[in-house]
Amino acid sequence: MSLAHALGLLGYRSLHFPQDDRTREQVLAFLATGGDRLRLSVLERLDAVTDTPVCASFEALDAAYPGSKFILTIRDKETWLESCRAYWASWVDSYLLARPDDPLPVYLIAIHAKIYGTPTFDREQFSSAYDDYHEAVRRHFVDRPEDLLTLNVCAGEGWEPLCKFLGLPRPRGKFPSENRMPPSGA
């Protein structure tokens, strides 16, 4: 969420986790049938989208939008795993199981299955998926380093590398810090 907010502050029309009916339809069809390109209708009115729908289809989005830039947000794997565990325990698992035929859970289940290999939290699978995904992104962009920025917002990276990557001046104010989970036990 922080990245989508930052992109908005830089003047990009951005959206965190696109989930409108048409996007769900397009991403689900892509995940079901595969293919080498994925065009999203939502990108006719937006400049950037973030989160797991992009992660599940980044290669096909890259092929469909030549010249696009991609930002891989990273963080310490152990804190990411704990954040995922808490997030899934707080509502994701129960929501997905309670409403398996509703459009949003169907969308989430397909995306989670593609990225993590499971729709529900499993520490070992998520840990392996973390490593596999980061390696796949790096491998995909190995010959095009100018098209990929690796950004660790949790470690304090923000405006400087992002603005340099996008060729924009640094805005005033702090880099956004959205969707922070409270510390364990808080």
FENMOHU-V554379 format. One record per helix or strand of 3 or more residues. SS is the DSSP state (H for helix, E for strand). FROM is the first residue (numbers start at 1). TO is the last residue. If there is no record, write none. Layout:
# FENMOHU-V554379
ss: {SS,SS}
from: {FROM,FROM}
to: {TO,TO}
This chain:
# FENMOHU-V554379
ss: {H,E,H,H,E,H,H,E,H,H,H,H,E,H,H}
from: {2,14,21,41,48,52,58,70,77,103,123,145,148,153,159}
to: {9,16,33,44,50,55,64,73,98,116,140,147,151,155,166}
